[in-house]
Amino acid sequence: VSTQSTGVVCAINNKRKVTAQVRSATVTVLLIVGAYIACVTPYTLMFIVRNTSLVAGLHPSVPRYCLLLTYCNSLHNPCIYLGRSTQVRQHTVRAVRRLTAVSR
């Protein structure tokens, strides 16, 4: 009986582990998609407004800041992965250590 109960406990623990991994992956994907939408939407809206002449004129700095925000999306993804994944953090630390060891 104890072997069966141990097997059931292991199965439940494995299911919880998989569920936690799926939840973590889902949150990571939502963060990536949310950052993308937040960074790209201003430029897209500015492009539509500017090309459909809905507004007489935009301040000259608006397109620059919208484009800069779009480029910043490329900076968000590594930061999100570093914050969410221990494996990515470990590999990044190893890579930085190797680079600093080579340069010495």
All heavy atoms as an XYZ file, in Angstrom:
799
protein
N       0.833     -1.194      0.000
C       0.000      0.000      0.000
C       0.877      1.256      0.000
O       0.559      2.223     -0.664
C      -0.958     -0.003      1.216
C      -1.745      1.272      1.283
C      -1.848     -1.212      1.175
N       1.989      1.226      0.731
C       2.841      2.400      0.796
C       3.491      2.697     -0.565
O       3.712      3.849     -0.906
C       3.914      2.238      1.869
O       4.798      1.196      1.514
N       3.770      1.661     -1.346
C       4.343      1.878     -2.672
C       3.346      2.597     -3.562
O       3.703      3.513     -4.301
C       4.746      0.528     -3.306
O       5.616     -0.146     -2.416
C       5.444      0.744     -4.623
N       2.075      2.176     -3.478
C       1.049      2.835     -4.285
C       0.848      4.284     -3.843
O       0.731      5.177     -4.673
C      -0.265      2.080     -4.190
C      -0.259      0.781     -4.952
C      -1.582      0.059     -4.803
O      -2.338      0.326     -3.878
N      -1.846     -0.865     -5.717
N       0.814      4.488     -2.540
C       0.600      5.853     -2.057
C       1.795      6.743     -2.400
O       1.627      7.914     -2.722
C       0.323      5.865     -0.559
O       1.454      5.397      0.152
N       2.994      6.183     -2.362
C       4.179      6.953     -2.746
C       4.107      7.307     -4.224
O       4.440      8.426     -4.623
C       5.462      6.151     -2.458
O       5.472      5.782     -1.093
C       6.695      6.967     -2.776
N       3.647      6.374     -5.037
C       3.494      6.643     -6.466
C       2.463      7.726     -6.723
O       2.646      8.581     -7.592
N       1.390      7.698     -5.960
C       0.345      8.721     -6.114
C       0.887     10.085     -5.708
O       0.652     11.086     -6.388
C      -0.901      8.342     -5.279
C      -1.886      9.488     -5.225
C      -1.545      7.084     -5.821
N       1.631     10.132     -4.606
C       2.211     11.391     -4.149
C       3.184     11.930     -5.194
O       3.187     13.125     -5.509
C       2.909     11.215     -2.777
C       3.725     12.443     -2.420
C       1.885     10.918     -1.703
N       4.001     11.047     -5.770
C       4.947     11.480     -6.811
C       4.204     12.001     -8.032
O       4.598     13.007     -8.627
C       5.861     10.325     -7.217
S       7.086      9.926     -5.966
N       3.129     11.323     -8.401
C       2.340     11.762     -9.556
C       1.723     13.137     -9.297
O       1.713     14.003    -10.173
C       1.257     10.743     -9.874
N       1.222     13.341     -8.089
C       0.623     14.635     -7.746
C       1.700     15.723     -7.748
O       1.485     16.813     -8.271
C      -0.090     14.554     -6.380
C      -1.339     13.682     -6.504
C      -0.458     15.941     -5.871
C      -1.997     13.366     -5.188
N       2.865     15.422     -7.174
C       3.951     16.404     -7.157
C       4.422     16.734     -8.566
O       4.714     17.891     -8.872
C       5.120     15.912     -6.308
C       4.810     15.970     -4.823
O       3.933     16.723     -4.402
N       5.512     15.173     -4.045
N       4.507     15.708     -9.437
C       4.907     15.954    -10.822
C       3.878     16.822    -11.538
O       4.231     17.709    -12.312
C       5.096     14.638    -11.568
C       6.370     13.921    -11.156
O       7.283     14.538    -10.618
N       6.429     12.634    -11.397
N       2.602     16.572    -11.264
C       1.547     17.371    -11.897
C       1.619     18.816    -11.419
O       1.462     19.744    -12.210
C       0.180     16.763    -11.584
C      -0.952     17.427    -12.323
C      -2.263     16.725    -12.085
C      -3.370     17.407    -12.872
N      -4.646     16.733    -12.680
N       1.865     19.020    -10.136
C       1.993     20.378     -9.610
C       3.201     21.083    -10.221
O       3.144     22.267    -10.521
C       2.123     20.354     -8.090
C       0.832     20.055     -7.392
C       0.997     20.071     -5.903
N      -0.234     19.678     -5.255
C      -0.323     19.244     -4.027
N       0.771     19.149     -3.287
N      -1.477     18.901     -3.515
N       4.308     20.338    -10.386
C       5.508     20.919    -10.964
C       5.251     21.342    -12.406
O       5.631     22.442    -12.814
C       6.657     19.917    -10.906
C       7.966     20.452    -11.416
C       9.073     19.430    -11.266
C      10.376     19.975    -11.819
N      11.437     18.974    -11.753
N       4.589     20.484    -13.167
C       4.262     20.820    -14.552
C       3.318     22.011    -14.592
O       3.488     22.926    -15.395
C       3.661     19.597    -15.284
C       3.079     19.982    -16.626
C       4.712     18.515    -15.453
N       2.336     22.030    -13.724
C       1.390     23.145    -13.675
C       2.111     24.451    -13.335
O       1.840     25.487    -13.936
C       0.282     22.861    -12.646
O      -0.345     21.623    -12.973
C      -0.746     23.951    -12.627
N       3.039     24.412    -12.402
C       3.801     25.607    -12.047
C       4.666     26.060    -13.220
O       4.792     27.263    -13.478
C       4.665     25.340    -10.822
N       5.245     25.111    -13.950
C       6.063     25.457    -15.112
C       5.215     26.080    -16.212
O       5.623     27.061    -16.843
C       6.786     24.222    -15.650
C       7.897     23.730    -14.751
C       8.455     22.394    -15.213
O       7.845     21.693    -16.004
N       9.625     22.061    -14.705
N       4.039     25.524    -16.432
C       3.141     26.069    -17.448
C       2.693     27.467    -17.045
O       2.649     28.387    -17.873
C       1.927     25.137    -17.666
C       0.847     25.799    -18.497
C       2.376     23.837    -18.305
N       2.380     27.669    -15.783
C       1.968     28.985    -15.294
C       3.098     29.997    -15.475
O       2.889     31.120    -15.948
C       1.559     28.905    -13.826
C       0.972     30.202    -13.303
C       0.525     30.116    -11.845
N      -0.430     29.045    -11.623
C      -0.219     27.990    -10.823
N       0.914     27.875    -10.156
N      -1.133     27.056    -10.683
N       4.314     29.603    -15.131
C       5.462     30.487    -15.275
C       5.711     30.833    -16.743
O       5.971     31.995    -17.077
C       6.704     29.833    -14.676
O       7.827     30.652    -14.859
N       5.618     29.844    -17.611
C       5.804     30.091    -19.044
C       4.713     31.007    -19.579
O       4.984     31.895    -20.402
C       5.819     28.771    -19.803
N       3.493     30.822    -19.115
C       2.381     31.659    -19.561
C       2.590     33.107    -19.134
O       2.381     34.033    -19.925
C       1.056     31.125    -18.997
O       0.893     29.760    -19.405
C      -0.121     31.941    -19.477
N       3.024     33.314    -17.902
C       3.279     34.675    -17.416
C       4.405     35.315    -18.225
O       4.315     36.485    -18.615
C       3.608     34.659    -15.906
C       4.134     36.011    -15.442
C       2.386     34.265    -15.110
N       5.446     34.554    -18.519
C       6.565     35.084    -19.300
C       6.112     35.497    -20.693
O       6.452     36.587    -21.172
C       7.702     34.052    -19.398
O       8.126     33.707    -18.075
C       8.880     34.596    -20.180
N       5.328     34.657    -21.337
C       4.828     34.984    -22.675
C       3.926     36.215    -22.624
O       4.017     37.099    -23.492
C       4.086     33.777    -23.298
C       3.322     34.169    -24.538
C       5.071     32.670    -23.613
N       3.085     36.304    -21.614
C       2.216     37.476    -21.481
C       3.031     38.757    -21.261
O       2.690     39.812    -21.804
C       1.210     37.273    -20.350
C       0.092     36.279    -20.637
C      -0.751     36.044    -19.389
C      -0.768     36.748    -21.789
N       4.095     38.662    -20.494
C       4.962     39.824    -20.294
C       5.643     40.241    -21.597
O       5.723     41.433    -21.914
C       6.019     39.526    -19.229
C       5.527     39.498    -17.793
C       6.623     38.968    -16.869
C       5.101     40.883    -17.357
N       6.110     39.272    -22.360
C       6.770     39.563    -23.642
C       5.780     40.212    -24.607
O       6.074     41.239    -25.233
C       7.354     38.271    -24.256
C       8.470     37.709    -23.384
C       7.835     38.509    -25.680
C       9.726     38.520    -23.343
N       4.603     39.632    -24.728
C       3.587     40.170    -25.644
C       3.109     41.543    -25.159
O       2.931     42.470    -25.959
C       2.412     39.185    -25.800
C       1.260     39.804    -26.554
C       2.883     37.918    -26.498
N       2.915     41.689    -23.858
C       2.488     42.978    -23.315
C       3.520     44.069    -23.554
O       3.176     45.202    -23.916
N       4.803     43.736    -23.375
C       5.861     44.710    -23.641
C       5.894     45.075    -25.121
O       6.071     46.245    -25.477
C       7.220     44.154    -23.206
N       5.699     44.093    -25.982
C       5.679     44.357    -27.424
C       4.539     45.306    -27.779
O       4.730     46.294    -28.492
C       5.547     43.044    -28.192
C       5.429     43.249    -29.680
C       6.555     43.497    -30.441
C       4.198     43.216    -30.308
C       6.458     43.697    -31.813
C       4.086     43.421    -31.671
C       5.230     43.653    -32.422
O       5.119     43.865    -33.758
N       3.364     45.006    -27.281
C       2.192     45.844    -27.581
C       2.401     47.257    -27.039
O       2.119     48.245    -27.728
C       0.914     45.206    -27.018
C       0.567     43.951    -27.823
C      -0.251     46.195    -27.032
C      -0.538     43.114    -27.232
N       2.919     47.364    -25.813
C       3.135     48.681    -25.220
C       4.176     49.489    -25.983
O       4.087     50.717    -26.053
C       3.562     48.528    -23.762
N       5.150     48.822    -26.564
C       6.218     49.542    -27.272
C       5.874     49.863    -28.718
O       6.328     50.867    -29.253
C       7.502     48.719    -27.235
S       8.239     48.656    -25.601
N       5.109     49.013    -29.377
C       4.845     49.193    -30.802
C       3.583     50.005    -31.064
O       3.488     50.710    -32.073
C       4.787     47.812    -31.497
C       4.376     47.932    -32.940
C       6.142     47.133    -31.407
N       2.625     49.958    -30.173
C       1.354     50.645    -30.388
C       1.509     52.159    -30.590
O       0.892     52.704    -31.511
C       0.383     50.339    -29.238
O       0.157     48.932    -29.198
C      -0.935     51.053    -29.425
N       2.306     52.873    -29.794
C       2.418     54.319    -30.030
C       2.924     54.661    -31.431
O       2.395     55.566    -32.087
C       3.407     54.789    -28.961
C       3.287     53.785    -27.881
C       3.014     52.492    -28.568
N       3.934     53.932    -31.908
C       4.455     54.206    -33.251
C       3.409     53.893    -34.313
O       3.230     54.656    -35.266
C       5.732     53.411    -33.517
C       6.334     53.741    -34.854
C       7.080     54.906    -35.031
C       6.145     52.914    -35.953
C       7.626     55.232    -36.255
C       6.685     53.236    -37.187
C       7.432     54.397    -37.330
O       7.962     54.718    -38.551
N       2.698     52.789    -34.146
C       1.671     52.407    -35.113
C       0.563     53.457    -35.164
O       0.135     53.866    -36.252
C       1.083     51.032    -34.751
O       2.155     50.087    -34.658
C       0.083     50.566    -35.768
N       0.098     53.890    -34.006
C      -0.948     54.912    -33.970
C      -0.461     56.233    -34.557
O      -1.176     56.892    -35.310
C      -1.440     55.122    -32.540
C      -2.219     53.957    -31.940
C      -2.546     54.239    -30.476
C      -3.469     53.670    -32.728
N       0.788     56.605    -34.241
C       1.348     57.832    -34.790
C       1.442     57.738    -36.309
O       1.118     58.679    -37.027
C       2.733     58.087    -34.180
C       3.408     59.370    -34.599
S       4.436     59.291    -36.097
C       5.362     57.812    -35.922
N       1.859     56.587    -36.813
C       1.981     56.376    -38.257
C       0.613     56.497    -38.937
O       0.474     57.157    -39.968
C       2.589     55.003    -38.512
C       2.875     54.718    -39.950
C       3.988     55.263    -40.565
C       2.024     53.909    -40.671
C       4.259     54.999    -41.901
C       2.281     53.644    -42.006
C       3.400     54.193    -42.626
N      -0.401     55.898    -38.335
C      -1.759     55.963    -38.899
C      -2.276     57.401    -38.868
O      -2.807     57.898    -39.858
C      -2.713     55.021    -38.145
C      -2.345     53.565    -38.426
C      -4.164     55.295    -38.521
C      -3.048     52.570    -37.536
N      -2.119     58.067    -37.743
C      -2.602     59.447    -37.615
C      -1.884     60.360    -38.602
O      -2.500     61.181    -39.275
C      -2.424     59.953    -36.165
C      -2.599     61.447    -36.074
C      -3.387     59.239    -35.241
N      -0.574     60.200    -38.716
C       0.205     61.066    -39.596
C      -0.140     60.838    -41.070
O      -0.227     61.784    -41.847
C       1.691     60.835    -39.372
C       2.562     61.844    -40.090
C       4.004     61.689    -39.724
N       4.482     60.398    -40.206
C       5.713     59.950    -40.037
N       6.574     60.677    -39.381
N       6.079     58.787    -40.505
N      -0.362     59.590    -41.469
C      -0.600     59.285    -42.881
C      -2.060     59.420    -43.310
O      -2.340     59.427    -44.504
C      -0.081     57.893    -43.215
C       1.427     57.866    -43.212
O       2.081     58.863    -43.493
N       1.985     56.725    -42.865
N      -2.970     59.495    -42.362
C      -4.373     59.693    -42.732
C      -4.813     61.138    -42.540
O      -5.963     61.468    -42.782
C      -5.296     58.777    -41.902
O      -5.083     59.029    -40.527
C      -5.061     57.318    -42.236
N      -3.907     61.978    -42.120
C      -4.155     63.411    -41.924
C      -5.313     63.673    -40.958
O      -6.111     64.585    -41.156
C      -4.433     64.096    -43.271
O      -3.331     63.950    -44.132
N      -5.416     62.855    -39.931
C      -6.436     63.088    -38.907
C      -6.066     64.273    -38.028
O      -6.929     64.927    -37.463
C      -6.624     61.830    -38.041
C      -7.213     60.613    -38.757
C      -7.208     59.420    -37.822
C      -8.618     60.907    -39.238
N      -4.780     64.537    -37.926
C      -4.295     65.648    -37.125
C      -3.500     66.555    -38.057
O      -2.746     66.088    -38.907
C      -3.409     65.133    -35.969
C      -2.808     66.282    -35.194
C      -4.216     64.238    -35.051
N      -3.677     67.847    -37.890
C      -3.021     68.811    -38.786
C      -1.503     68.676    -38.738
O      -0.844     68.725    -39.760
C      -3.444     70.228    -38.425
N      -0.948     68.495    -37.581
C       0.499     68.373    -37.488
C       0.914     67.821    -36.148
O       0.322     68.141    -35.120
N       1.899     66.962    -36.167
C       2.445     66.418    -34.926
C       3.719     67.176    -34.586
O       4.432     67.658    -35.465
C       2.776     64.932    -35.104
C       1.618     63.977    -35.279
C       2.126     62.585    -35.607
C       0.776     63.925    -34.018
N       3.990     67.263    -33.329
C       5.247     67.847    -32.895
C       6.384     67.017    -33.498
O       6.294     65.784    -33.543
C       5.326     67.848    -31.372
C       6.438     68.677    -30.843
N       7.706     68.184    -30.691
C       6.479     69.976    -30.452
C       8.489     69.133    -30.214
N       7.762     70.235    -30.057
N       7.462     67.645    -33.959
C       8.538     66.898    -34.630
C       9.188     65.819    -33.776
O       9.736     64.851    -34.309
C       9.570     67.981    -34.977
C       8.840     69.263    -34.916
C       7.689     69.079    -33.977
N       9.123     65.933    -32.468
C       9.765     64.932    -31.620
C       8.909     63.684    -31.407
O       9.417     62.654    -30.971
C      10.136     65.535    -30.271
O       8.979     65.945    -29.587
N       7.620     63.758    -31.716
C       6.732     62.611    -31.479
C       7.173     61.379    -32.265
O       7.294     60.288    -31.688
C       5.259     62.978    -31.774
C       4.370     61.749    -31.757
C       4.767     64.011    -30.776
N       7.438     61.487    -33.580
C       7.888     60.289    -34.304
C       9.197     59.718    -33.760
O       9.355     58.500    -33.689
C       8.067     60.768    -35.747
C       7.226     61.977    -35.851
C       7.223     62.605    -34.496
N      10.101     60.582    -33.332
C      11.381     60.104    -32.790
C      11.178     59.306    -31.513
O      11.760     58.234    -31.337
C      12.308     61.283    -32.512
C      12.823     61.937    -33.744
C      13.807     63.038    -33.384
N      13.951     63.911    -34.526
C      14.035     65.218    -34.468
N      14.000     65.821    -33.308
N      14.161     65.930    -35.551
N      10.361     59.835    -30.612
C      10.132     59.128    -29.350
C       9.354     57.835    -29.558
O       9.633     56.837    -28.892
C       9.424     60.032    -28.340
C      10.328     61.096    -27.781
C      10.042     62.444    -27.963
C      11.478     60.752    -27.086
C      10.883     63.421    -27.458
C      12.324     61.727    -26.578
C      12.023     63.052    -26.777
O      12.864     64.013    -26.266
N       8.422     57.855    -30.484
C       7.681     56.621    -30.781
C       8.597     55.567    -31.372
O       8.514     54.384    -31.029
C       6.519     56.912    -31.722
S       5.185     57.843    -30.954
N       9.485     55.974    -32.258
C      10.435     55.035    -32.848
C      11.421     54.534    -31.797
O      11.753     53.336    -31.764
C      11.173     55.696    -34.005
C      12.085     54.784    -34.817
C      11.288     53.649    -35.459
C      12.801     55.591    -35.888
N      11.874     55.417    -30.942
C      12.770     55.018    -29.863
C      12.105     53.993    -28.944
O      12.727     53.005    -28.543
C      13.209     56.241    -29.055
C      14.141     55.971    -27.880
C      15.478     55.437    -28.371
C      14.331     57.239    -27.070
N      10.849     54.215    -28.634
C      10.105     53.268    -27.798
C       9.980     51.915    -28.502
O      10.086     50.866    -27.860
C       8.723     53.834    -27.473
C       7.876     53.057    -26.479
C       8.589     52.936    -25.137
C       6.537     53.727    -26.298
N       9.799     51.935    -29.807
C       9.732     50.682    -30.571
C      11.056     49.938    -30.472
O      11.083     48.721    -30.276
C       9.388     50.972    -32.043
O       8.139     51.663    -32.090
C       9.282     49.702    -32.848
N      12.167     50.660    -30.590
C      13.477     50.015    -30.468
C      13.725     49.502    -29.055
O      14.423     48.506    -28.867
C      14.591     50.980    -30.861
C      14.659     51.273    -32.338
C      15.013     52.531    -32.797
C      14.373     50.301    -33.285
C      15.080     52.807    -34.153
C      14.427     50.566    -34.639
C      14.784     51.819    -35.066
O      14.858     52.082    -36.398
N      13.164     50.175    -28.064
C      13.348     49.746    -26.673
C      12.735     48.374    -26.398
O      13.124     47.710    -25.443
C      12.756     50.771    -25.716
S      13.777     52.235    -25.551
N      11.821     47.945    -27.244
C      11.247     46.618    -27.064
C      12.333     45.551    -27.127
O      12.268     44.547    -26.427
C      10.177     46.345    -28.127
C       9.538     44.998    -27.921
O       8.994     44.735    -26.857
N       9.625     44.143    -28.907
N      13.362     45.778    -27.927
C      14.464     44.821    -28.014
C      15.248     44.744    -26.714
O      15.890     43.734    -26.437
C      15.406     45.201    -29.152
O      14.717     45.175    -30.376
N      15.207     45.772    -25.920
C      15.871     45.746    -24.621
C      15.029     45.064    -23.547
O      15.564     44.507    -22.591
C      16.191     47.175    -24.160
C      17.174     47.955    -25.013
C      17.234     49.400    -24.542
C      18.536     47.315    -24.958
N      13.722     45.114    -23.714
C      12.837     44.527    -22.706
C      12.911     43.004    -22.668
O      12.893     42.411    -21.595
C      11.381     44.936    -22.939
C      11.115     46.362    -22.674
N      10.292     47.112    -23.458
C      11.567     47.201    -21.717
C      10.246     48.343    -22.994
N      11.013     48.416    -21.942
N      12.972     42.372    -23.831
C      12.920     40.909    -23.880
C      14.036     40.245    -23.071
O      13.747     39.377    -22.236
C      12.923     40.420    -25.319
C      11.647     40.764    -26.042
O      10.638     41.072    -25.422
N      11.679     40.729    -27.354
N      15.308     40.608    -23.260
C      16.337     39.973    -22.425
C      16.141     40.242    -20.941
O      16.387     39.363    -20.116
C      17.647     40.596    -22.928
C      17.348     41.136    -24.262
C      15.893     41.480    -24.268
N      15.693     41.433    -20.602
C      15.464     41.746    -19.185
C      14.358     40.877    -18.603
O      14.462     40.400    -17.467
C      15.118     43.219    -19.023
S      16.466     44.326    -19.446
N      13.309     40.656    -19.372
C      12.213     39.807    -18.899
C      12.705     38.374    -18.717
O      12.436     37.732    -17.704
C      11.018     39.865    -19.871
C      10.368     41.260    -19.808
C       9.991     38.776    -19.555
C       9.334     41.508    -20.880
N      13.457     37.862    -19.707
C      13.972     36.497    -19.591
C      14.948     36.359    -18.429
O      14.935     35.352    -17.720
C      14.633     36.053    -20.892
C      13.649     35.739    -21.986
C      13.698     36.397    -23.201
C      12.661     34.784    -21.803
C      12.802     36.116    -24.208
C      11.752     34.502    -22.797
C      11.829     35.160    -24.005
O      10.929     34.880    -24.993
N      15.797     37.363    -18.227
C      16.725     37.308    -17.098
C      15.987     37.317    -15.766
O      16.392     36.652    -14.813
C      17.705     38.482    -17.149
C      18.866     38.343    -18.115
C      19.615     39.662    -18.236
C      19.796     37.237    -17.684
N      14.917     38.071    -15.701
C      14.151     38.143    -14.465
C      13.296     36.919    -14.198
O      13.020     36.592    -13.050
N      12.886     36.231    -15.245
C      11.943     35.128    -15.076
C      12.594     33.746    -15.061
O      12.021     32.814    -14.528
C      10.909     35.146    -16.205
C      10.094     36.403    -16.299
C       8.967     36.485    -15.330
N       8.121     35.315    -15.384
C       7.330     34.931    -14.399
N       7.259     35.641    -13.311
N       6.593     33.854    -14.514
N      13.779     33.588    -15.654
C      14.354     32.256    -15.821
C      15.695     32.128    -15.113
O      16.639     32.868    -15.417
C      14.532     31.956    -17.318
O      15.220     30.745    -17.495
N      15.793     31.182    -14.216
C      17.064     30.953    -13.529
C      18.105     30.396    -14.496
O      19.286     30.699    -14.367
C      16.884     29.986    -12.340
O      16.304     28.776    -12.801
C      16.014     30.596    -11.272
N      17.681     29.590    -15.461
C      18.629     29.039    -16.436
C      19.259     30.144    -17.272
O      20.466     30.134    -17.518
C      17.943     28.032    -17.350
C      17.626     26.725    -16.680
C      16.962     25.756    -17.644
O      16.337     26.168    -18.612
N      17.101     24.465    -17.369
N      18.461     31.085    -17.723
C      18.989     32.197    -18.517
C      19.964     33.008    -17.674
O      21.032     33.404    -18.141
C      17.844     33.083    -19.058
C      18.384     34.331    -19.725
C      16.984     32.299    -20.027
N      19.620     33.246    -16.406
C      20.528     33.980    -15.517
C      21.853     33.243    -15.353
O      22.927     33.847    -15.424
C      19.881     34.183    -14.146
C      19.077     35.435    -14.029
C      18.739     35.764    -12.574
N      18.092     34.690    -11.843
C      16.778     34.484    -11.801
N      15.969     35.299    -12.440
N      16.274     33.491    -11.108
N      21.790     31.931    -15.117
C      23.010     31.154    -14.918
C      23.894     31.181    -16.164
O      25.111     31.369    -16.068
C      22.656     29.715    -14.552
C      22.061     29.571    -13.177
C      21.486     28.183    -12.927
O      21.410     27.358    -13.839
N      21.065     27.930    -11.690
N      23.295     31.009    -17.330
C      24.073     31.016    -18.569
C      24.648     32.398    -18.861
O      25.770     32.516    -19.359
C      23.223     30.530    -19.743
C      22.924     29.069    -19.684
N      23.889     28.102    -19.821
C      21.762     28.402    -19.492
C      23.346     26.902    -19.718
N      22.048     27.055    -19.512
N      23.910     33.431    -18.521
C      24.403     34.789    -18.731
C      25.587     35.072    -17.814
O      26.596     35.641    -18.245
C      23.283     35.817    -18.485
O      22.179     35.512    -19.338
C      23.756     37.224    -18.739
N      25.493     34.669    -16.553
C      26.591     34.873    -15.616
C      27.824     34.111    -16.093
O      28.948     34.636    -16.069
C      26.178     34.430    -14.187
C      27.379     34.335    -13.269
C      25.146     35.388    -13.625
N      27.642     32.867    -16.551
C      28.777     32.094    -17.076
C      29.419     32.779    -18.271
O      30.642     32.847    -18.372
C      28.313     30.689    -17.483
C      28.499     29.699    -16.382
C      28.294     28.288    -16.896
N      27.319     27.694    -16.015
C      26.249     27.018    -16.361
N      25.995     26.799    -17.627
N      25.430     26.539    -15.470
N      28.595     33.278    -19.178
C      29.124     33.941    -20.374
C      29.893     35.203    -20.007
O      30.972     35.463    -20.554
C      27.983     34.268    -21.335
N      29.360     35.982    -19.078
C      30.052     37.211    -18.658
C      31.368     36.865    -17.978
O      32.393     37.515    -18.209
C      29.142     38.055    -17.732
C      29.910     39.175    -17.067
C      27.965     38.594    -18.522
N      31.368     35.828    -17.146
C      32.614     35.418    -16.480
C      33.658     34.971    -17.498
O      34.829     35.275    -17.359
C      32.337     34.299    -15.477
C      31.678     34.804    -14.223
C      31.483     33.687    -13.222
N      30.801     34.193    -12.034
C      30.109     33.458    -11.199
N      29.998     32.151    -11.411
N      29.516     34.004    -10.157
N      33.231     34.230    -18.512
C      34.161     33.796    -19.553
C      34.721     34.991    -20.308
O      35.906     35.041    -20.623
C      33.482     32.837    -20.517
C      33.267     31.475    -19.939
C      32.619     30.565    -20.951
N      32.221     29.317    -20.320
C      31.330     28.488    -20.803
N      30.707     28.775    -21.941
N      31.042     27.377    -20.176
N      33.867     35.942    -20.624
C      34.323     37.126    -21.360
C      35.316     37.948    -20.530
O      36.304     38.443    -21.067
C      33.139     38.001    -21.764
C      32.279     37.469    -22.899
C      31.049     38.334    -23.068
C      33.071     37.413    -24.182
N      35.035     38.087    -19.245
C      35.938     38.872    -18.412
C      37.243     38.106    -18.161
O      38.290     38.722    -18.013
C      35.288     39.247    -17.072
O      34.839     38.071    -16.403
C      34.130     40.197    -17.297
N      37.199     36.785    -18.126
C      38.408     35.988    -17.923
C      39.300     36.052    -19.166
O      40.517     36.086    -19.068
C      38.065     34.540    -17.595
N      38.699     36.084    -20.337
C      39.466     36.140    -21.591
C      40.140     37.483    -21.729
O      41.267     37.590    -22.210
C      38.530     35.865    -22.800
C      39.221     36.181    -24.101
C      38.044     34.438    -22.764
N      39.476     38.545    -21.304
C      40.024     39.888    -21.479
C      41.155     40.214    -20.507
O      41.848     41.195    -20.676
C      38.915     40.935    -21.354
O      38.383     40.923    -20.037
N      41.349     39.400    -19.501
C      42.397     39.681    -18.505
C      43.737     39.245    -18.980
O      44.210     38.527    -19.578
C      42.077     38.990    -17.184
C      40.905     39.634    -16.503
C      40.659     38.967    -15.203
N      39.448     39.533    -14.608
C      38.903     39.099    -13.518
N      39.426     38.107    -12.868
N      37.831     39.645    -13.043
